Amino acid sequence: MTAFRCTPIPAETATRWRETGRDDRGHALIRRVVDGPGFPCRHCLRLGQPGQAMLLGSYDLPRPRGIYWTPSPIFLHANEADCPRFEARDSIAPTVLANGLVSVRAYDGEDLCLYDLGQVTEGADVAAPLARALADPRTAHVNIHTARPGCLLVAVERLSDPA
C-alpha cells in the first residue's frame, strides 16, 4: 500500500475544546459518559471506554474546501491523559477498524470528490478501498466517515517518503 498517515484533529484544537468548552462553531460542547459502543475519539483515534467522559461538538474539517466542505460532529476524550495523539504511520486508525460501516471519500487537488474511488465498506475491510484511493494519482487526500450518520472518523494523507 502507498505510505500514509491517519491524521487526527490538531492537538491545538483538542486543547482549545477542553479549555474553552466550545466547539469550532462556538457552541457549548456536550459532555457524555461512555455507556455503550461508539464514541470514537478524533484525537487519539481510539474508542472511548465505558465510564470515560467524552466531549461532543462540531469540527470544521480542514479539507475538502469549497463545494464539498462541511463541519462534522466528533467526539474527543474530555481528559487529556486518556488521549495521546495518534502518530502511527501506515496504520489504519482503530476507530475506523472498529466501525461497522465506513465511507471512503477521495478528493483531488481542487478538493473535488472522486466519485469513482468512493466506497462504503465494513471498517475491518477498509484497507483495500483505502489502498485503491491512495494509489490513484488523482487523489490529493482521503477522508473516512461513518457511513450511516456521515461523521468524519479520520483524514488520511498520502506520504511521499517511504519512512
Summary of the structure (lengths in Angstrom):
residues: 163
radius of gyration: 15.2
end to end distance: 13.0
largest distance: 43.8
contacts: 497
relative contact order: 0.22
helix: 21%
strand: 32%
